[in-house]
Amino acid sequence: MISINAESTLLLDSEYRVLFSNSAVQGLLSSSNEALHGQEVYAWIHPDDRITLMSFLRRSSNHPSAESVRVRIRQTRDEWLWVCASSAFFLNDPNVQAMALHFHPEPLQERHQRALWEMAQTLNSTYHFSEVINEVLSRGLQVMGAEAGSIFLLSADGQQLELIGQAGFSAEAAAQWTRLPLTLKTPVTDGVRNRQPLFLSSPVYQAQYPHLKGASSYASLSLAVLPLTVGEQLLGAVALFFPQDQLFSAQERTFLQLVASLCAPALDRSRLAQELKREQDWSRAVNLNSSDIATVLDDQGFIRYESGSIERILGYSVTELLGKSSYPLIHPDDHHQVQQTLARLSSGSDPVTVTIRCQHRDGHWVWLESIGTDLRHQPPVSGILINTRDVSAREEARIQQQDILERLAVSERNFKRLADHASDLVRQYALDGSVVYASPTSRDLLGYESEDLLGPDPLHHVHADDLPALQEAFQRRFEATFDQEKFEYRLRRRDGTYLWVETVFKAVRDPETQAITAFIDTSRDIDQRKQAEKHLNVQLDRYHRLLDFTASLEQLRDPAALTSEALHRCLELTEYDYGYAFAWNGSELTFEAQAGMTSAAISDFMDELRLRTFTPTVDQAIRRGEAYFATDDQAFLDPPEFLPRLHWRSLCVLPILRQGTLMAVLVFGSSARMISGQDTRQLLKNVAARLSHALERHHHIEQLNTSREETLRALGLALEYRDYETKGHTDRVVMLTERLGQALNFPPSDQDALRWGAFLHDTGKVAIPDNILLKPGNLTPEEWDVIRRHPTIGYEMLHHIPSLPPATLEVVLYHQERWNGSGYPDGLQGHQIPLSARVFAVVDIYDALTSLRPYKRAWSHQEAADQLQIEAGVLLDEAVVRTFLDLFEVDGSFKSSPPDEVKHDAS
């Protein structure tokens, strides 16, 4: 702020235009003398003070005097400054012809008094927090010439100062002081803690608070801190920062403390007004949106107050019923109840609750629950406070339920009459699932009295294995679609045994609303039926296992495998724990297989059998093909074993015959004493019959296979003799083909097909004329064409035989095909040639090379092997050749076992 002194002078003409201005005025108005020259003096005077100055100048021109007048002039920063203006009249002086206007600084005391009066006027006329803050800061800055200022209030917990307003600071600077802990050492916190004003010149400020140097742009200036108190209550503080070194005279200190004393109650009043408004707004919002109606009645029942929620509940506005009696709103049937309730109210008594009907504005009745409290002796209310809420839904449900219960009572009596005389167990459940009634039949069915079955746990007597499914089903009883369900489960009797029952669980519904009101179930004894079903299931299980056993026998070829399968299956189908299978060779038993538990049981039996033989009774039964069953008090060995046996306490000796001849004996045992039932005995006989049939079938198949092999071999030999081949060619190629097929991992069925192909590979030569087939010299091209037809002829002769597999026919048709496509009859090459034909081709060529013929000597194994390696990958399959040669030792003898590594994929 620019100061003003007595030398601030203007010379004006008679129209009050500037003729001259001294340097003080030019500095005050920030203009040069040339810029001010000719302008009216009113250009820098506050609009509200222009008339005052004009009147003063006119009086001065007529009656010169020493009086002055207070006006505001505009400073360089568009701020208004109060000054005292005086004048000197020289218009009539020919040497001057001007009026002198002087500006003097307003006396400090007057300026302070005026500022305090204006501040008091403003603060007393406002309750707005922001206006109070703005007035205190602006007035303090303007009057005292402060550069910046801030106001702090104590936080609710009294531990911090919170910045609520500031002027003259940048946003960044103000952000550093938004919250100041009282423990922090700053002028503001020190002034608040000590409740004493602080007036700090710049040197003192810097000396006492060196740590704040640089904390703000005003850290090196003067500072005044004024605590804000109302009575004993400390509110906060005002802080003013000055741009020059301020010494703070006693008059300035008094003024600032007076400013603080005006500011504190104004801030407290505006804060309380703000909190009161917030509380009123909250109360108004709660009243309008509350679910309850608040009503105040006088002694006569007239309405003195209604809260806003009455409009939502009863349709009336908050003022519509004021001054009216409450009784016309209440249902006539409830008047007496209301009068009794009001009569029970007295000062200091507990609140009284009553449920009544009140009429809605549109005419229908609303059920209300009202709580009355006597506040007639409390001046703020001086009446009866009624808090009311809408309970129409509850009361309608209660009335409906009461009606239902009355009807159910009648139904209940009828239900119990029927249930008491029913043959089935009848139970009734409440909605929570507890059993509330059980018929007397419980005594006959379960051994319990009816009262024993009542209680909150309806599933208490259910078998543990049946409980999860029943609990899940029990939870479905409240589903919208639930009507009834049927269950089968076990109930525990009083003696601890369990009874199978069939229970129908049903919902009882109200005939009008269809709401579920209870549940009932009826349970009947199905124990005999379940036992029969269990026995039937055991029989069915045995039947299915027997069918599986029969099917498995059809897939087995080896007699030992058939016997072992029977041994294991019998343990699955009977009560026996372990067993032995023996083969009978006509004179003695030979061990074949064992099954079941405990090696000790098996060892005991073998030790006994080595020392003894079967008793004559057992031996006769075996030879007749009859099963023999023994318990732990019967010996079955001769001489008799020690009884009771440690193992094999109960046993069965089961002979297996084939065409009336004993082939095997199965022995089954158990470590526990048992008597096999008729079902078990019949099942074992059936097993013996099926096993005997399987062995007979296997025997017949073996005979057929042998006959077929001999037939095919005879045919191969006949072809060999016709062609004058070296004796033994057929048997050799069959043997070599079979060994090579095994080395290539051919499945058993494909090995058979490969062997039969070796027997029949030259079948087509029967159709070749002798003059060509037996010609000793070279063949003509036409004769070679005939020879090349023999694979096709052989195939045509054999492919109609249904028992010959495709691989056999492939050997016959393609054994003359070659890897590079030079063979016949179709010129196939590489993997186009079936694998069986590629295998036989290697064997056929090897035997031809190593056999003596009329036209050549027999090659050694090594010469033939070298030739095969030359033809590998050209005429023959290289992988098959490699596998074939691995079958031999260096000297041409066969290795003792097939090669470990499979050298060709036979898939």
KAFENTA-V937794 format. One line per field, one symbol per residue. ss: DSSP state (H for helix, E for strand, L for the rest). phi: phi as a letter, one per 30 degrees, with the letter a starting at -180 (. if undefined). Layout:
# KAFENTA-V937794
ss->???
phi->???
This chain:
# KAFENTA-V937794
ss->LLLLLLLEEEEELLLLEEEEELHHHHHHHLLLHHHHLLLEHHHHELHHHHHHHHHHHHHHHHLLLLLLEEEEEELLLLLEEEEEEEEEEELLLLLLLEEEEEEEELLHHHHHHHHHHHHHHHHHLLLLHHHHHHHHHHHHHHHHLLLEEEEEEELLLLLEEEEEEEELLLHHHHHLLLEEELLLLLHHHHHHHHLLLEEELHHHHHHHLHHHLLLLLLLLLEEEEEEEEELLEEEEEEEEEELLLLLLLHHHHHHHHHHHHHHHHHHHHHHHHHHHHHHHHHHHHHHHHLLEEEEEELLLLEEEEELLLHHHHHLLLLLLLLLLELHHHELHHHHHHHHHHHHHLLLLLLLEEEEEEEELLLLLEEEEEEEEEEELLLLLLLEEEEEEEELHHHHHHHHHHHHHHHHHHHHHHHHHHHHHLLLLEEEEELLLLLEEEELLHHHHHHLLLHHHHLELLLLLLELHHHHHHHHHHHHHHHLLLLLEEEEEEEEELLLLLEEEEEEEEEEEELLLLLLEEEEEEEEEELHHHHHHHHHHHHHHHHHHHHHHHHHHHHHLLLHHHHHHHHHHHHHHHLLLLEEEEEEELLLLEEEEEEEELLHHHHHHHHHHHHHLEELHHHHHHHHHLLLEEELLLLLLEELLLLLLLLLLLEEEEEEEEELLEEEEEEEEEELLLLLLLHHHHHHHHHHHHHHHHHHHHHHHHHHHHHHHHHHHHHHHHHHHHHLLLLLLHHHHHHHHHHHHHHHLLLLHHHHHHHHHHHHHLLHHHHHLLHHHHLLLLLLLHHHHHHHLLHHHHHHHHHLLLLLLLHHHHHHHHHLLLLLLLLLLLLLLLHHHLLHHHHHHHHHHHHHHHHLLELLELLLLHHHHHHHHHHHELLLELHHHHHHHHLLELLLLLELLLLLLLLLLLLL
phi->.ddbbdddbbccddcicdcabdddddddchbddddddidddddcceedcddedddddddddcbeacdbbcbccdcdchccbdbccbbbcbdddddchaccccccddeeddddddddddddddddcbbdedddddddddddddddiddaaabcbddedicbccdcaabjcdddddddbdbbddddcbedddddedhbdbbcddddedddbddcdidadcdccdbbcbdcbbicdcclacbbccdbdcchddddddedddeddddeddddddddddddddddddddddddcddcccbcccdciddcabdddddddcicddcdcdicdddedceedceddddddddddadiddeccbcbcbddedjdcbdbccccbdcdccedchacdccbbdbdddddddddddddddddedddddddddddcddcdcbbcdddjddcabddeedddbicdeddcdkdcdcdcdeedcdedddddddddcddddbabcbbaccddddjdcbdbccccbdccddcciddcabbbbbbdbddddddddddddddddddddddddddddcccdedddddddddddddcbddcaabbbcccjbacbdbabajchdddddeddddddcbbddeddddddddicdbcbcdcbdbcbdeddcdddbhdbbbccdccbhicdcabcbcbbdcdacdddddddddddddddddddddddddddddddddeddddddddddddddhdddjedddddddddddddddiddedddddddddddcdcedddcdeddcdcddcdddedddddeddddddddddcdddddddedddddddcdcdbediddbccidbhdddedddddddddddddddccdbecaddddedddddddddddiccbddddeddddddcdddjddddbdedcdcadcd
